Each structure stands twice: as structure tokens, then as C-alpha cells.
């Protein structure tokens, strides 16, 4: 490919949304070096996001550059009821600045030639669809980058039908037929924003974004055909007005530990893992936005002791408000059972936030107790590490259901955990889940082998002539049909 063009990307300012968009931009420009990518960064007080952008801005990121949009006052509390509402309003307020950035880029000359580099497309993440209006105004093609599974895309597109169902479903044992899923889906694993649709604004914002998807020129999904063949076929056949869907995943950090700059705390974790036997450690991590109440933390601790297995536990303190992210405990002993750190010093390590891909890529890690965020699932599959499911929020309950009941690539600790006052996973459940994941029984060994096979399939998908490689080529041809 010789024709030069610039692509612009924008994502919600959370680490779970921004990282996969930047990874996709990086991999796209690596595969097609004549393309350049500009990532528009929405400014928000998120230190983890700032650290990530700074690290990518200071290292050699190839043809990817960053532009920080001006900081704006956040929406007032009387304008929203949920964090999704807050984020959607914050993104919408950036329309004028995104328009200015696009206009400026449309008149930017190439460093390689004296000509203007054409702006070939605007890629918006699943929550930034308001920017499709800006692209349309400027005559720029727009595409949705969907960082969740194809099964959840089917759920979102099906929301208008679901919201018309009786509210009696909310507390029932009913199962629903939903595009993207082979089996009927229990109401108990539907996202919280749907179950609370009559009480807050979360569901309405998801419906809004799903409607906007149909206005784009294409939808790029972070999945691969061999993993979600039914979901992809189902979504395409059920929704005739949907633009082309391009499964280009897994979009993950393929560089692994070599691409990270470690601080002393992370170096301590890596050194500890280096001392452990191969595939002997279970890793517990609940995502950048995940934290658990103190009573649940104690049950996990007791369960880990009871299991007898080596563990690495990323323990995070709940945010001070519903919009604040979890942080690292200054004194983990205060929330853990008395003497837990001392009693498990020989087999376990409790840490704060740690680069997840570094841990999953280490040969000492043999299992992953996960919140089932889609980024985490794809990273675990890439590295061949089986999961025990413990979903917390967003679409994670649906992800867990798909992984356990449909794809048979995980074991269940819980599928429908919500973290409510009476929702407690007891120590016996924790110990059983860890043992089922880590011991050398026939079911565990069969799961391990199946995940290893899917790991190789995921890598084949992005190699030349693989299913995702071909899908990416189709996308680029639509972007630049005369290449």
C-alpha cells in the first residue's frame, strides 16, 4: 500500500476504552505503514489514563500521535444519574473541539511530501458516537470501534425489543432469546443498567449509542471469527440495516512485558513471579474500575488460604465517590484478616495495580480469577491462561455467561455477581473455584488444553491471511478503495 492517509481515533477517557483503541491504531498503522493515526484524548482527572498516554507519547509509537482536547467543566450532577450518563454528556460537550481538531488535521501537510494528507476516517469508540454527527458535517467517513464482544453488540442492538418487555422479568427466572447468543440468556446475567432501566438513565444512553452505530460506515469489533462465529453471523443476519462488521481481534498488547516501564512496585511483582514454579500461581484481578467491599475481601483471603495454592492478588480500594476510580490501599493489612500477610508470605503476594498483560504473559501464572472485562478475556486467551469468572459491572455478567455456558472456555465462580449488600461469595466458593482452576483434575486439564488451542487460534487470526487480517484488509479497502 503506497497511498498516504490519516485516521483519527477518539475514545471515552477510561483505561478500558482508550487502551484498545490505541492498540488498534498502533496495529493498523504497523500493518499499513502509509497510514498515520491521530488519537484525540478527552481530558479528565484519571491518573492511570494520563500515565498511559504519556508513556505512549514518549516512546516510539510508530505512526500514532496524540492531541489533548481542551479541558471542560464536567456535567452538573442534575444532568445525569449514572456514570454512563456523566461520560456521555462529557463526550458530547467536546463536539466543537473535535470539529476544530478535524478541520486542522484536514489541512495538515505531510512531513514526507508537500501535499496535504487526506483524512480518511474518524473512528469512535462505543460511547463516542455523538462524534458521528461531526464527521457527517465535515464529509468524513465514520466507523465505530467496538471494544466488547460481538455477543454484546447483539444485545445492545436488541435493547429496543428488550425494554418493551414487562418489568416482571427483572425478578424472575426467565430466559430470553437474544441475537448473538446460542442459548437462551437468563435474566440474572443481564447488565445492571438494563435491570435498573426504570430507575436511572444508563439504559437510555446505551440505546442511544446503539442507534448511532447504524449511521457509521462500518463497525470494527475486537473479536475474531473463530471465537464468536455464531455471534457475528447472528448480528449480521438479524439486523439488516447494520453497516458492515469487521472482526479484527484480538486487539491486545502483543509486546507484553518488553513494552512496559516498571516502577519499583511492579518490578517487585515480576521478581516474585520469577521465583515461582511454572503455571503454579493464580492471579486475581478485577480491572481498573473494579473493587470489592471489605467483607468480600476477607472471604477471598480466607478462601485463598483454604485452597492452598500460590496466588498474586491485585487488591484495590473502592473510590471515594461513584465517579472515582479505585486506588491502591496504603495499608492492605487494615482490610485483610489478621495475620493473613504473614501466614501466606511463602505462597502469596498482595499488590496494588499492576500491568495485567505482564502478569498473564509470565509462565508462572496458571489461572486467572477475573471480572471478565472483554480486554481481560482476550488477553488471557492470547496468553493461554484459563479464567474463573467473577463479573462485577457493565456487560461482564454476559461475558461470563458466554465464556462458561456457550464457549466452554472458563469455569464459574459466579455468573451473576453484583456486589450488593447480600451478595457475598463465601470462602468455600472461592477455595472451590481456585482449586477447580488450578488442580490437575481431568476437567481442569481439559479446560487448560482447550484454552491453549484457542490461544494459538487467536494468534493465527491476526497473522497474514488469518481471518482478522483479511477483515482488516477489507476495512482498509473500504477506507481507501483506490489503493
KAQUIVEN-V52783 format. One record per residue. N is the residue number from 1. RES is the residue in one small letter. SS is DSSP state (H for helix, E for strand, C for the rest). PHI is phi in radians with two decimals (NA if undefined). OMEGA is omega in radians with two decimals (999 if undefined). Layout:
n/res/ss/phi/omega
N/RES/SS/PHI/OMEGA
N/RES/SS/PHI/OMEGA
//
This chain:
n/res/ss/phi/omega
1/x/C/NA/-3.07
2/x/C/-2.02/-3.07
3/x/C/-1.32/-3.14
4/x/C/-1.50/3.07
5/x/E/-2.81/3.11
6/x/E/-1.92/3.08
7/x/E/-2.08/-3.13
8/x/E/-2.01/-3.11
9/x/E/-2.22/3.05
10/x/E/-2.52/-3.11
11/x/C/-2.39/3.01
12/x/C/-1.03/-3.04
13/x/C/-1.39/2.99
14/x/C/-2.14/-3.07
15/x/H/-1.12/-3.12
16/x/H/-1.23/3.10
17/x/H/-1.66/-3.05
18/x/H/-1.28/-3.06
19/x/H/-1.03/-3.14
20/x/H/-1.12/3.09
21/x/H/-1.16/3.12
22/x/H/-1.15/3.10
23/x/H/-1.09/3.12
24/x/H/-1.12/3.12
25/x/H/-1.05/-3.13
26/x/H/-1.13/-3.11
27/x/H/-1.21/3.12
28/x/H/-1.11/-3.12
29/x/H/-1.30/3.05
30/x/H/-1.25/3.14
31/x/H/-1.24/3.14
32/x/C/-2.14/-3.00
33/x/C/-1.08/3.12
34/x/C/-1.31/3.10
35/x/E/-1.52/2.98
36/x/E/-2.05/-3.10
37/x/E/-2.26/3.05
38/x/E/-2.11/-3.14
39/x/E/-1.77/3.06
40/x/E/-1.53/-3.05
41/x/E/-1.83/3.07
42/x/C/-1.37/-3.07
43/x/C/-1.36/3.13
44/x/C/-2.76/-3.10
45/x/C/-1.35/3.12
46/x/C/-2.28/-3.06
47/x/H/-0.96/-3.12
48/x/H/-1.13/3.09
49/x/H/-1.13/-3.14
50/x/H/-1.06/3.13
51/x/H/-1.10/3.13
52/x/H/-1.10/-3.12
53/x/H/-1.11/3.12
54/x/H/-1.05/-3.11
55/x/H/-1.17/3.13
56/x/H/-1.29/-3.14
57/x/H/-1.35/-3.05
58/x/H/-1.70/3.10
59/x/C/-1.76/-3.14
60/x/C/-1.30/-3.12
61/x/C/-1.77/3.11
62/x/C/1.18/-3.07
63/x/C/-1.68/-3.12
64/x/E/-1.89/3.08
65/x/E/-2.22/-3.05
66/x/E/-2.21/2.99
67/x/E/-2.19/3.11
68/x/E/-1.50/3.08
69/x/C/-1.28/-3.13
70/x/C/-1.04/3.10
71/x/C/-1.28/3.13
72/x/C/-2.14/3.05
73/x/C/-1.11/-3.14
74/x/C/-1.23/3.07
75/x/C/-1.03/3.11
76/x/C/-1.32/-3.07
77/x/H/-1.00/-3.13
78/x/H/-1.39/-3.13
79/x/H/-1.68/-3.07
80/x/C/-2.55/3.12
81/x/C/-2.13/-3.09
82/x/C/-2.27/3.09
83/x/H/-1.13/3.08
84/x/H/-1.15/3.08
85/x/H/-1.10/3.10
86/x/H/-1.02/-3.09
87/x/H/-1.13/-3.11
88/x/H/-1.13/3.13
89/x/H/-1.20/3.10
90/x/H/-1.08/3.13
91/x/H/-1.13/-3.12
92/x/H/-1.04/-3.12
93/x/C/-1.18/-3.11
94/x/C/-1.55/-3.10
95/x/H/-0.92/-3.13
96/x/H/-1.05/-3.12
97/x/H/-1.26/3.08
98/x/H/-1.16/3.11
99/x/H/-1.04/3.13
100/x/H/-1.09/-3.13
101/x/H/-1.09/3.14
102/x/H/-1.16/3.12
103/x/H/-1.06/3.11
104/x/H/-1.06/-3.12
105/x/H/-1.20/3.13
106/x/H/-1.17/-3.13
107/x/C/-1.99/-3.13
108/x/C/-1.50/3.13
109/x/E/-1.48/3.10
110/x/C/-1.24/3.04
111/x/C/-1.28/-3.08
112/x/C/-1.51/-3.12
113/x/C/-2.35/3.09
114/x/C/-1.60/-3.08
115/x/C/-1.66/3.07
116/x/E/-1.36/3.11
117/x/C/-1.41/-3.11
118/x/C/-1.15/3.05
119/x/E/-1.56/-2.97
120/x/E/-1.51/-3.10
121/x/E/-3.07/3.03
122/x/E/-1.98/3.12
123/x/E/-1.83/-3.13
124/x/E/-1.98/3.10
125/x/E/-1.38/-2.96
126/x/C/-1.11/3.14
127/x/C/-1.90/-3.06
128/x/C/-1.83/-3.03
129/x/C/-1.21/3.05
130/x/C/-1.02/-3.12
131/x/H/-1.29/3.03
132/x/H/-1.07/3.09
133/x/H/-1.06/3.14
134/x/H/-1.15/3.13
135/x/H/-1.08/3.13
136/x/H/-1.08/-3.14
137/x/H/-1.08/-3.09
138/x/H/-1.68/-3.14
139/x/C/1.27/-3.13
140/x/C/-1.85/3.08
141/x/C/-1.12/3.11
142/x/E/-2.12/-3.13
143/x/E/-2.36/3.08
144/x/E/-1.71/2.98
145/x/E/-1.76/-3.03
146/x/E/-1.80/-3.01
147/x/C/-1.50/3.10
148/x/C/-1.77/-3.09
149/x/C/-1.25/3.09
150/x/H/-1.09/3.11
151/x/H/-1.08/3.13
152/x/H/-1.29/3.02
153/x/H/-1.04/3.08
154/x/H/-1.07/3.11
155/x/H/-1.08/-3.12
156/x/H/-1.09/3.14
157/x/H/-1.19/-3.13
158/x/C/-1.56/-3.06
159/x/H/-0.98/3.13
160/x/H/-0.98/3.10
161/x/H/-1.23/-3.09
162/x/H/-1.13/-3.09
163/x/H/-1.22/3.08
164/x/C/-1.46/-3.14
165/x/C/-1.25/-3.12
166/x/C/-1.10/3.08
167/x/H/-1.16/3.11
168/x/H/-1.12/3.12
169/x/H/-1.13/-3.00
170/x/H/-1.02/-3.08
171/x/H/-2.00/-3.08
172/x/C/-1.87/3.07
173/x/C/-1.72/-3.07
174/x/C/-1.16/3.03
175/x/E/-2.17/-3.03
176/x/E/-2.14/3.00
177/x/C/-1.48/-3.08
178/x/C/-2.26/3.09
179/x/C/-0.96/-3.11
180/x/C/1.85/-3.13
181/x/C/-2.02/3.10
182/x/C/-1.29/-3.06
183/x/C/-1.65/2.97
184/x/C/-1.03/-3.05
185/x/E/-1.73/3.10
186/x/E/-1.12/3.08
187/x/H/-1.00/-3.07
188/x/H/-1.11/-3.13
189/x/H/-1.85/3.07
190/x/C/-1.25/-3.10
191/x/C/-1.06/3.14
192/x/H/-1.02/-3.11
193/x/H/-1.08/3.08
194/x/H/-1.37/-3.12
195/x/H/-1.16/3.13
196/x/C/-1.86/-3.01
197/x/C/-1.09/-3.14
198/x/C/-1.58/-3.06
199/x/C/-2.04/-3.10
200/x/C/-2.57/-2.99
201/x/C/-1.69/-3.03
202/x/H/-1.05/-3.07
203/x/H/-1.12/-3.12
204/x/H/-1.10/3.10
205/x/H/-1.22/3.07
206/x/H/-1.14/3.09
207/x/H/-1.09/3.12
208/x/H/-1.03/-3.13
209/x/H/-1.11/3.14
210/x/H/-1.09/3.09
211/x/H/-1.12/-3.12
212/x/H/-1.20/3.14
213/x/H/-0.97/-3.07
214/x/C/-1.26/3.11
215/x/C/-1.54/-3.10
216/x/C/-1.37/3.10
217/x/C/-1.41/3.14
218/x/E/-3.00/3.10
219/x/E/-2.16/3.11
220/x/E/-1.68/-3.08
221/x/E/-1.94/3.13
222/x/C/-1.42/3.09
223/x/C/-2.70/3.05
224/x/C/-2.43/-2.96
225/x/C/-0.99/-3.08
226/x/C/-1.16/3.14
227/x/C/-1.50/-3.03
228/x/C/-2.16/-3.10
229/x/H/-1.05/-3.13
230/x/H/-1.12/-3.10
231/x/H/-1.06/-3.13
232/x/H/-1.15/3.12
233/x/H/-1.13/-3.11
234/x/H/-1.12/-3.12
235/x/H/-1.10/-3.11
236/x/H/-1.15/-3.09
237/x/H/-1.45/-3.08
238/x/H/-1.34/-3.02
239/x/C/-2.10/-3.03
240/x/C/-1.21/-3.13
241/x/C/-1.61/-3.13
242/x/C/-1.46/3.05
243/x/C/-1.20/3.14
244/x/E/-0.97/3.12
245/x/E/-1.89/-3.11
246/x/E/-2.05/3.06
247/x/E/-1.41/-3.00
248/x/C/-2.03/-3.03
249/x/C/-1.52/0.03
250/x/C/-1.38/3.01
251/x/C/-1.57/-3.12
252/x/C/-2.37/3.08
253/x/C/-1.33/-3.07
254/x/C/-1.34/-3.12
255/x/C/-1.27/3.10
256/x/H/1.14/-3.04
257/x/H/-0.97/-3.11
258/x/H/-1.12/-3.10
259/x/H/-1.64/-3.07
260/x/C/-1.85/2.96
261/x/C/-1.79/-3.01
262/x/C/-1.60/2.94
263/x/C/-1.55/-3.07
264/x/H/-0.97/-3.13
265/x/H/-1.15/3.14
266/x/H/-1.23/3.10
267/x/H/-1.12/3.09
268/x/H/-1.08/3.12
269/x/H/-1.11/-3.12
270/x/H/-1.11/3.13
271/x/H/-1.14/3.12
272/x/H/-1.13/3.12
273/x/H/-1.09/3.14
274/x/H/-1.04/-3.09
275/x/C/-1.58/-3.06
276/x/C/-1.68/3.09
277/x/C/-1.11/-3.11
278/x/C/-1.07/3.06
279/x/C/0.98/-3.07
280/x/C/-1.79/-2.98
281/x/E/-1.88/2.97
282/x/E/-1.69/-3.10
283/x/E/-1.79/3.10
284/x/E/-1.95/3.14
285/x/E/-2.66/-3.03
286/x/C/-2.04/3.00
287/x/C/1.51/-3.09
288/x/C/-1.19/-3.12
289/x/C/-1.92/-3.04
290/x/C/-1.77/3.03
291/x/C/-2.64/-3.07
292/x/C/-2.23/-3.14
293/x/C/-1.23/-3.06
294/x/H/-0.96/3.14
295/x/H/-1.08/3.13
296/x/H/-1.25/3.09
297/x/H/-1.02/-3.14
298/x/H/-1.14/3.12
299/x/H/-1.12/3.09
300/x/H/-1.08/-3.12
301/x/H/-1.03/3.13
302/x/H/-1.11/3.13
303/x/H/-1.15/3.10
304/x/H/-1.12/3.08
305/x/H/-1.05/-3.10
306/x/H/-1.14/-3.12
307/x/H/-1.20/-3.14
308/x/C/1.38/-3.10
309/x/C/-1.66/3.06
310/x/E/-1.15/-3.09
311/x/E/-2.57/2.94
312/x/E/-2.19/-2.98
313/x/E/-2.14/3.05
314/x/E/-1.49/-3.02
315/x/C/-1.80/-3.08
316/x/E/-2.12/3.12
317/x/E/-1.56/3.12
318/x/C/-0.99/3.08
319/x/C/-1.14/-3.09
320/x/C/-1.27/3.09
321/x/C/-2.41/-3.07
322/x/C/-1.19/3.11
323/x/C/-1.71/3.14
324/x/C/-1.51/3.08
325/x/C/-1.38/3.02
326/x/C/-1.06/3.09
327/x/E/-2.28/3.12
328/x/E/-1.39/3.06
329/x/C/-1.16/3.01
330/x/C/-1.32/3.12
331/x/C/-2.46/-3.12
332/x/H/-1.02/-3.14
333/x/H/-0.97/-3.07
334/x/H/-1.18/-3.09
335/x/C/-1.90/3.14
336/x/C/-1.58/3.08
337/x/C/-1.02/3.14
338/x/C/-0.97/3.06
339/x/C/1.37/-3.07
340/x/H/-1.06/-3.11
341/x/H/-1.04/-3.12
342/x/H/-1.19/-3.08
343/x/H/-1.17/-3.07
344/x/C/-1.84/-3.06
345/x/C/-1.00/-3.09
346/x/C/-1.41/-3.03
347/x/C/-2.20/-3.04
348/x/E/-2.41/3.08
349/x/E/-2.47/3.05
350/x/E/-1.76/-3.11
351/x/E/-2.37/3.02
352/x/C/-1.58/3.12
353/x/C/-1.12/3.14
354/x/C/-2.50/3.11
355/x/C/-1.01/-3.02
356/x/H/-1.06/-3.10
357/x/H/-1.14/3.08
358/x/H/-1.12/-3.11
359/x/H/-1.23/-3.10
360/x/H/-1.11/3.13
361/x/C/-1.44/-3.11
362/x/C/-1.51/-3.05
363/x/C/-1.24/3.09
364/x/C/-1.36/-3.05
365/x/E/-1.54/-3.10
366/x/E/-2.03/-3.14
367/x/E/-2.83/-3.00
368/x/E/-2.42/2.97
369/x/E/-1.52/-2.90
370/x/E/-2.24/3.04
371/x/C/-1.33/3.06
372/x/C/1.24/2.86
373/x/C/-1.08/-3.03
374/x/H/-1.13/3.07
375/x/H/-1.02/-3.13
376/x/H/-1.15/3.12
377/x/H/-1.08/-3.13
378/x/H/-1.14/3.10
379/x/H/-1.12/-3.13
380/x/H/-1.18/3.09
381/x/H/-1.15/3.13
382/x/H/-0.99/-3.09
383/x/C/-1.62/3.06
384/x/C/1.25/-3.12
385/x/C/-1.87/-3.12
386/x/C/-1.23/-3.04
387/x/E/-1.97/2.84
388/x/E/-1.89/-2.93
389/x/E/-1.46/3.05
390/x/E/-2.58/-3.07
391/x/C/-1.21/-3.12
392/x/C/-2.16/-2.95
393/x/C/-2.68/3.12
394/x/C/0.94/-3.11
395/x/C/-1.65/-2.96
396/x/H/-1.14/3.09
397/x/H/-1.12/3.08
398/x/H/-1.13/3.09
399/x/H/-1.05/-3.14
400/x/H/-1.11/3.11
401/x/H/-1.04/3.14
402/x/H/-1.08/-3.08
403/x/H/-1.18/-3.09
404/x/H/-1.51/-2.96
405/x/H/-1.54/-3.06
406/x/H/-1.78/-3.06
407/x/C/-1.62/3.12
408/x/C/0.99/-3.12
409/x/C/-1.95/3.13
410/x/E/-2.58/2.97
411/x/E/-1.90/-3.05
412/x/E/-1.75/2.75
413/x/E/-1.64/2.96
414/x/E/-2.53/2.99
415/x/C/-1.88/-2.96
416/x/C/-2.11/-3.12
417/x/C/-1.13/3.12
418/x/C/-2.16/-3.14
419/x/C/1.36/3.12
420/x/C/-1.24/-3.05
421/x/C/-1.01/-3.10
422/x/C/-1.83/-3.10
423/x/C/-1.76/-3.06
424/x/C/-2.30/3.01
425/x/C/-1.52/-3.04
426/x/C/-1.33/-3.06
427/x/H/-1.06/3.13
428/x/H/-1.14/3.09
429/x/H/-1.14/3.13
430/x/H/-1.09/-3.12
431/x/H/-1.08/3.13
432/x/H/-1.10/-3.14
433/x/H/-1.10/-3.14
434/x/H/-1.14/3.13
435/x/H/-1.12/3.14
436/x/H/-1.07/-3.12
437/x/H/-1.39/-2.92
438/x/H/-1.83/-3.05
439/x/C/-1.43/-2.98
440/x/C/-1.63/3.08
441/x/C/-1.27/-3.12
442/x/H/-1.06/3.13
443/x/H/-1.06/-3.13
444/x/H/-1.15/3.14
445/x/H/-1.17/3.10
446/x/H/-1.11/3.10
447/x/H/-1.08/-3.11
448/x/H/-1.02/-3.13
449/x/H/-1.18/3.13
450/x/H/-1.15/3.11
451/x/H/-1.17/3.09
452/x/H/-1.08/3.10
453/x/H/-1.12/3.13
454/x/H/-1.18/3.06
455/x/H/-1.03/-3.14
456/x/H/-1.20/3.10
457/x/H/-1.08/-3.13
458/x/H/-1.10/3.13
459/x/H/-1.28/3.08
460/x/H/-1.13/-3.07
461/x/H/-1.06/-3.07
462/x/C/-1.69/3.08
463/x/C/-1.40/-3.12
464/x/C/-0.94/-3.11
465/x/C/1.31/3.02
466/x/C/-1.25/-3.03
467/x/H/-1.06/-3.13
468/x/H/-1.32/3.07
469/x/H/-1.07/3.13
470/x/H/-1.18/3.11
471/x/H/-1.09/3.11
472/x/H/-1.13/3.11
473/x/H/-1.10/3.09
474/x/H/-1.10/3.12
475/x/H/-1.09/-3.10
476/x/H/-1.13/3.11
477/x/H/-1.16/3.09
478/x/H/-1.24/3.09
479/x/H/-1.10/-3.06
480/x/C/-2.28/-3.01
481/x/C/-1.12/-3.08
482/x/C/-1.79/3.11
483/x/C/-1.26/999
//
